[in-house]
Amino acid sequence: MTEVLFQHRFQASRAGVSEVPTLLLLHGTGGNEDDMMFLRDYFGENYNYLSPRGQVLENGMPRFFRRLREGVFDQEDLKFRTAQLREFVLNTASIYGFDKKKIVAVGYSNGANIAGSFLLSGFLEITHAVLMHPMLPFQPRPRPVLHGKKVLITAGENDPIIPVENTRALENLLKESGAETTMFWHQSGHSLTQEEVEKAASFVHALEFK
Ligand code: MLT
């Protein structure tokens, strides 16, 4: 019996579940499985949408992993939850019949951080990724091999939660690991901007899958 570890939403594309890429939507702290579904209006109907709810509660707010305080992560829990997310993706692929080789993570804030952790852990199931307002979740040793992956990072120069140099550290690490990494900065803070979501959509539309 396949175990489904996360409460989630799955919306299949009418273009055929197994044909199209699946967007793995990962919300920020205090979000849920509905939060990121608005992206469908930007990304369109030619994708499946898989949106889990983070299982950790911080003062009642769902997250994907525990933190000790703002910006300081519980590394043991991060490792455990990242592996759990991977299992979830693999299990739901079998259940819904989407292609495991066409998965694009689209994460915001805490969701971007677990997507980053997924990539840096060397788990290859995320084919490409959009990381919106991410941090470097941990320093991987050895570095993962991420050749063939495209990553878009979007971030705000005036984000009070995510230091610019921390996002740059993630960008550098992804590049050094072989991922084709594109950076988009805007001048706003931690909230998503319309322009950044539009950037994310055109990035995803241009992706190719082998
Ligand atoms: C995190 O805890 O993942 C980051 O600090 C972003 C957030 O506040 O969720």
Boltz pocket constraint, residues with backbone or C-beta under 6 A from the ligand:
constraints:
  - pocket:
      binder: B
      contacts: [[A, 28], [A, 29], [A, 67], [A, 69], [A, 70], [A, 71], [A, 72], [A, 109], [A, 110], [A, 111], [A, 113], [A, 133], [A, 135], [A, 161]]
      max_distance: 6.0
